[in-house]
Amino acid sequence: MVQKIRIMAKKKETYSQAMARLETIVRQVDSNELEVDELVEKIKEANEIIAYCSEKLKKADTEIEKLLADKHENEE
């Protein structure tokens, strides 16, 4: 249940907020701040953030393509 709540909370954050969390995780991993058990959880979280951000980028790309196509049609 906690995992589901965490995922739902992530979905409400912006792309910039998610990237900031990812950068924090990367810094923690790079500086060897994490214990092994914590490292595994942070890597899982990082993968979730990457998937979330990738999806946001794909949706934005699709919307931009549509807007440009609509604009092109209106100009003709």
C-alpha positions as CSV (number, residue, x, y, z in Angstrom):
1,M,0.0,0.0,0.0
2,V,2.8,2.4,0.8
3,Q,4.4,1.8,-2.6
4,K,1.0,2.6,-4.3
5,I,0.7,5.8,-2.4
6,R,4.3,6.8,-3.2
7,I,3.7,6.1,-6.9
8,M,0.4,8.2,-6.8
9,A,2.3,11.1,-5.1
10,K,5.0,11.0,-7.8
11,K,2.4,11.3,-10.6
12,K,1.3,14.7,-9.2
13,E,4.8,16.1,-9.3
14,T,6.1,18.1,-12.2
15,Y,8.8,17.0,-14.5
16,S,11.3,19.4,-12.9
17,Q,10.4,18.1,-9.4
18,A,11.0,14.5,-10.5
19,M,14.3,15.4,-12.2
20,A,15.4,17.1,-9.0
21,R,14.6,13.9,-7.0
22,L,16.5,11.9,-9.6
23,E,19.5,14.2,-9.3
24,T,19.5,13.8,-5.5
25,I,19.5,10.1,-5.9
26,V,22.4,10.2,-8.4
27,R,24.4,12.4,-6.0
28,Q,23.8,10.0,-3.1
29,V,24.8,7.0,-5.2
30,D,27.9,8.7,-6.6
31,S,29.1,9.8,-3.1
32,N,28.6,6.3,-1.6
33,E,26.3,7.7,1.0
34,L,23.9,4.8,0.9
35,E,23.9,1.4,2.6
36,V,23.3,-1.6,0.4
37,D,19.6,-2.0,1.3
38,E,19.0,1.7,0.8
39,L,20.9,1.6,-2.5
40,V,18.6,-1.0,-3.9
41,E,15.5,1.0,-2.9
42,K,17.0,4.2,-4.4
43,I,17.9,2.5,-7.7
44,K,14.2,1.2,-7.9
45,E,13.0,4.7,-7.2
46,A,15.3,6.1,-9.8
47,N,14.0,3.7,-12.4
48,E,10.4,4.7,-11.6
49,I,11.4,8.4,-11.9
50,I,13.1,7.8,-15.3
51,A,10.0,5.9,-16.5
52,Y,7.7,8.8,-15.3
53,C,9.9,11.5,-16.9
54,S,10.1,9.5,-20.2
55,E,6.4,9.3,-20.3
56,K,6.0,13.0,-19.7
57,L,8.4,13.8,-22.5
58,K,6.6,11.4,-24.9
59,K,3.2,13.0,-24.1
60,A,4.7,16.5,-24.5
61,D,6.2,15.5,-27.8
62,T,2.9,14.1,-29.1
63,E,1.0,17.3,-28.0
64,I,3.6,19.5,-29.7
65,E,3.5,17.5,-32.9
66,K,-0.3,17.8,-32.9
67,L,-0.2,21.5,-32.3
68,L,2.3,22.0,-35.1
69,A,0.2,19.9,-37.5
70,D,-3.0,21.8,-36.6
71,K,-1.2,25.1,-37.1
72,H,0.1,23.9,-40.5
73,E,-3.4,22.9,-41.6
74,N,-4.9,26.2,-40.5
75,E,-2.2,28.1,-42.6
76,E,-3.2,26.3,-45.8
